[in-house]
Structures are given as C-alpha cells and as structure tokens.
Amino acid sequence: MIDERVGESTVPPPKALGMRGVSDVVGYVLVFALIVGTTLPILAVGSPALEDRRDRVHATGGERAVAAFDEQMGAIERSEAQQGETLMRLGGGELAVEPTTTVTVAAVDAAGRRIQTHVTRRVGSVVYRYDGAVSGYESGLRFRTDSVGSAPRDRPPIATLGGPANRTVVSVVVVRSAAEAAAIARSGTVRVRTSVVDRRRLELPAVAAHTAVRLRVESPRAEAWADALDAVDGVTVDESATTPTEVVATLDRDDDVSVRVIVVEVAVDSAVGGGPTIPPASTDVPLNTGDG
C-alpha cells in the first residue's frame, strides 16, 4: 500500500515561555520603572532644587574667587608682592569695581575737630554679585552681603601694639577702577591683574597734640566694618556715631599712629584673549593733609 502523504511536514508544538524570555520582560519593566521613578520627582520638585543647587555652587565659587583675590591683595598690603593675578569664573554673576567706600583717619581735639595731618581716601570696592548676594573686598576687608545683612570674612588691616609702645598702624588699600565701566561681565572667565602704583606712610601728631584718633569708614557695608573693627584689640567702635552707611571707631593705642596708603591699579581681561575689560583709570580721592 502506497502512502500518499507526500510533502507533509510536521510542525512542532509551541514551546512554553522560557526563563530567558521572562528575564527580558522583567528587565524592560524594571528599566521603565526606574526611568519613571527618577523622572517624575524631578518634574514635580526637582527643577527648583536643581536651580538652588546651581545657585549655591555659583555663590560659593564667587566667594572663593574673592577670597583668592583677598589673599593676593594681602600679599601686596604686607609688601610681599608688587603685583598679582587672579582668575575668576563669573558663572552668570557680575563682577564690578566701584568707588563706593571712603576711609578717613584723623586726630581730633576735645571738640572733635580734626587737627594737623589727616588721611581721607576713596578706596574702591571689588564686588561679585550673584542672585542678590554680594561677595567683595574693600581696603583689606573681605565681606559678604545677603538678605540678612553684611558680615566680615576676615579682619581689617590694622595692627596694634600695647604696653610702652602704645602704637597703631592702619593700612588703607586703594583700588583704582574705570569710572565709565564699573560692571564687568556676566559670563566667562576673566583675569584680574593688580599692580602697585604708589606706597606712602604718614605719621599722625604725637599724643600731646590731640585727644583722640578716629577711624571713619563710609560704606554700604558699614555693618560688616563695625563687626570687624569691634574684634580688633585696641579699637573701640562708637555705637552712637555708627549708622547703616558709616562706622566710627576710636584707636585706643594712640601714642604713635601711622597710616600706610597703598594704591593698587586693577585691570580685568578676558582669560581667553582680548583687551582689558576695565581700562585703568583713577577714581581715587587725593591725599588730604589739611585739617578741613
């Protein structure tokens, strides 16, 4: 008998879903769940959190850059250097050199009138602004200002010596900037170059010729100056004469008082080439040696 089932093929029955197939499906589900689980929280609350983190990074970076600039200026103030250079990454902030602060050191008589030699200088400020906060430097004092107020980040350049010497040395550091272009830039990296153009020293009258020596700082950061001066041994802040824009202090060790004036020229260039962002120009008040 002839078998007529020619060309017939046998189709194997379908296999049950194996472990590999189960593993792939589970893997896809887990990856999808991970993506959804991490994306939805960011969409819900992550954007403000990320912006806050970015703002903190930029604010911290700006303060560190000002701290580096302060160290550079400290070396100049101590006569350890005549020039220096600091790189600052602005990161969306604003760097400015502003003639906003004036420092006066004066010997006064019993009526409070200035006598003989006194020093008045507009010292200028180097400030970095970001998101309402300001980190800056003026006449040897590094400070930070935010919505709470102004606070010092170091001590002012005042040296006192008690005992028989009874001596005080005040350093006034003048920063010269361009009057027509105080704001620098809001992005990129800049090179801040400093160079000393003048140094001088003045001696105030001997103690017999005066009753007190006073330091007056007129500044938007008077609060920071008051706190910093209050921490200096041999300096007494006059609370009754201090305002939000002016602080007055008495130098208690006044048998021998001298004032060191250091004038520093600042130039700011793009770190990737190009000319100066701030052309050198003086905004400094001439040394006053009268009693007006």
C-alpha positions in Angstrom: 0.0 0.0 0.0 1.3 3.3 -1.1 1.5 6.2 1.4 0.0 9.2 -0.3 1.1 11.8 2.4 3.9 13.1 0.2 5.4 16.6 1.3 3.6 16.6 4.6 5.6 18.3 7.3 5.3 18.0 11.0 5.0 21.4 12.9 6.3 21.1 16.4 4.0 22.3 19.1 4.8 25.8 20.5 7.3 26.0 23.3 6.4 27.3 26.7 7.9 30.7 27.6 11.4 30.0 28.9 13.4 31.7 31.7 15.3 33.9 29.2 12.0 35.4 27.9 10.8 36.1 31.4 14.2 37.7 32.2 14.0 40.1 29.2 10.5 41.2 30.1 11.3 41.7 33.7 14.4 43.7 32.7 12.3 46.0 30.4 9.8 46.6 33.2 12.5 47.4 35.7 14.3 49.9 33.4 11.0 51.6 32.6 10.1 51.8 36.2 13.5 53.3 37.1 13.1 56.0 34.4 9.6 56.9 35.5 10.6 56.8 39.2 13.5 59.2 38.7 11.9 61.5 36.1 8.6 62.2 37.8 10.2 63.5 41.1 12.4 65.9 39.0 9.4 67.1 37.0 7.5 67.6 40.2 10.0 69.2 42.6 13.4 68.7 41.0 13.7 71.9 38.9 13.7 74.3 41.8 16.0 72.0 43.7 18.5 71.9 40.8 18.3 75.7 40.4 19.0 76.1 44.1 22.0 73.8 43.9 23.3 75.7 40.9 22.9 79.0 42.7 24.8 77.6 45.7 27.6 76.4 43.5 27.9 79.8 41.8 27.7 81.8 45.0 30.3 79.6 46.7 32.6 79.8 43.6 32.3 83.6 43.5 33.1 83.8 47.2 36.2 81.6 46.7 37.3 83.8 43.8 37.0 86.9 46.0 38.9 85.0 48.8 41.7 84.3 46.3 41.7 88.0 45.3 41.8 89.0 49.0 44.9 86.7 49.5 46.6 88.4 46.6 45.8 91.8 47.9 47.0 90.8 51.4 50.4 89.9 50.0 50.5 93.4 48.3 49.5 95.1 51.5 52.2 93.3 53.5 54.8 94.3 50.9 55.4 90.7 49.9 54.4 91.4 46.3 54.1 94.4 43.9 51.6 92.7 41.5 49.4 89.7 41.2 46.9 87.9 39.1 43.6 86.1 39.9 41.4 84.1 37.5 37.6 84.4 38.2 34.9 82.4 36.6 31.9 84.6 36.7 29.3 81.8 36.1 26.5 84.2 35.4 27.4 86.6 38.2 28.5 90.2 37.8 32.0 91.5 38.7 32.4 95.2 39.4 34.9 97.7 40.7 33.1 100.5 42.4 34.2 103.7 44.1 31.7 103.3 46.9 33.8 103.5 50.1 35.8 106.2 51.8 38.2 105.8 54.7 39.3 108.6 57.0 41.9 108.5 59.8 42.1 111.7 61.8 43.5 113.1 65.0 40.8 115.3 66.8 40.8 117.7 69.6 38.5 117.9 72.6 35.8 119.5 70.4 36.1 116.7 67.8 37.8 119.0 65.2 40.4 117.5 63.0 43.9 118.8 63.7 47.0 118.9 61.6 47.5 115.8 59.4 44.6 113.5 58.5 44.1 111.0 55.7 40.9 110.7 53.6 40.8 108.2 50.7 38.1 106.8 48.5 39.3 103.2 48.5 37.0 101.5 46.0 35.5 98.0 46.2 35.8 94.8 44.2 32.4 93.0 44.3 30.9 89.9 42.8 27.1 89.8 42.7 25.0 86.7 42.1 21.3 86.2 42.8 21.0 89.0 45.4 24.2 88.1 47.3 27.5 90.1 47.2 31.0 88.9 48.0 33.6 91.6 48.0 36.8 93.3 49.1 37.5 96.8 50.2 40.6 98.2 51.8 41.7 94.9 53.2 38.3 93.7 54.4 36.6 90.8 52.7 32.8 90.7 53.3 29.6 89.1 52.2 26.2 90.7 52.0 22.9 89.0 51.5 19.2 89.4 52.6 20.2 89.0 56.2 22.9 91.8 56.2 26.6 92.3 55.8 29.2 90.2 57.6 33.1 90.3 57.6 35.0 87.3 56.4 38.3 88.4 57.9 40.0 91.2 59.9 40.8 94.6 58.6 44.5 95.5 58.1 45.0 97.3 61.5 47.9 96.4 63.7 48.1 97.5 67.4 50.8 97.2 70.0 50.1 97.7 73.7 52.4 98.3 76.6 55.0 101.1 76.5 54.8 101.3 72.7 51.0 102.0 72.6 51.1 102.1 68.9 48.7 101.6 66.0 49.3 101.1 62.3 46.4 101.4 59.9 46.7 100.2 56.3 44.4 101.9 53.7 44.4 99.9 50.4 43.1 101.9 47.5 41.7 100.1 44.4 41.6 102.2 41.2 39.0 101.4 38.6 37.4 102.7 35.4 34.7 105.3 36.2 32.7 104.6 33.0 32.5 100.8 33.1 32.1 99.5 36.6 30.2 96.4 35.7 32.5 93.8 34.0 30.7 90.8 32.6 28.1 88.2 33.4 29.8 85.1 31.9 33.1 83.6 31.0 36.4 83.6 32.9 38.3 86.9 33.5 41.8 87.6 34.6 42.1 90.2 37.4 45.5 91.8 37.4 46.8 94.0 40.2 49.8 96.3 40.3 51.0 98.7 43.0 51.4 102.3 41.6 52.1 104.1 44.9 53.0 103.5 48.5 53.3 106.1 51.2 53.3 106.4 55.0 52.1 109.2 57.2 52.6 109.8 60.9 49.8 111.4 62.8 50.6 114.1 65.5 52.0 113.0 68.8 49.6 112.2 71.6 50.2 115.6 73.3 48.7 117.4 70.3 45.4 115.6 70.2 42.8 113.9 72.5 41.8 111.0 70.2 42.4 109.4 66.8 39.3 108.3 65.0 38.8 105.9 62.1 35.7 106.6 59.9 34.5 104.3 57.2 31.7 105.4 54.9 30.5 102.3 53.1 27.3 100.3 52.1 28.9 97.6 54.2 29.2 99.6 57.4 27.7 96.7 59.3 30.5 94.4 58.3 33.1 97.0 59.1 31.6 97.6 62.6 31.8 93.9 63.4 35.3 93.6 62.0 36.6 96.6 63.9 35.0 95.5 67.1 37.1 92.4 67.0 40.4 94.3 66.8 42.2 94.7 70.1 42.8 98.4 70.8 39.9 99.6 68.7 36.6 100.8 70.1 33.5 101.3 67.9 31.4 104.3 68.7 27.9 102.9 68.5 26.3 106.3 68.9 28.0 107.6 65.8 27.6 104.4 63.7 24.9 104.2 61.1 24.0 101.6 58.3 26.3 103.5 55.9 29.0 104.8 58.3 31.1 103.4 61.2 33.2 105.5 63.6 35.8 103.9 65.8 38.5 105.2 68.2 42.1 104.0 68.1 42.8 103.5 71.8 46.6 102.9 71.4 47.4 106.3 70.0 50.8 107.4 71.4 52.2 106.6 67.9 49.7 106.3 65.0 50.8 105.8 61.4 48.8 105.3 58.2 50.1 103.2 55.3 48.5 104.1 52.0 48.8 101.5 49.2 47.4 102.4 45.8 46.7 99.4 43.5 45.7 99.6 39.9 43.3 96.9 38.7 42.9 95.6 35.1 40.4 92.9 34.1 41.0 91.0 30.9 39.2 88.1 29.2 41.1 84.9 30.1 40.7 83.7 26.5 42.3 86.7 24.9 41.2 90.3 24.1 41.9 93.6 25.5 41.2 94.9 29.0 37.6 94.8 30.2 38.4 97.7 32.6 40.8 100.3 31.2 43.0 101.7 34.0 41.6 105.0 35.3 41.8 106.6 38.7 38.7 107.3 40.8 40.8 108.0 43.9 40.5 111.0 46.2 43.8 112.8 46.7 45.6 112.6 50.0 44.3 115.2 52.4 47.0 116.7 54.7 45.0 119.7 55.9 42.5 120.0 58.8 39.4 120.7 56.7 
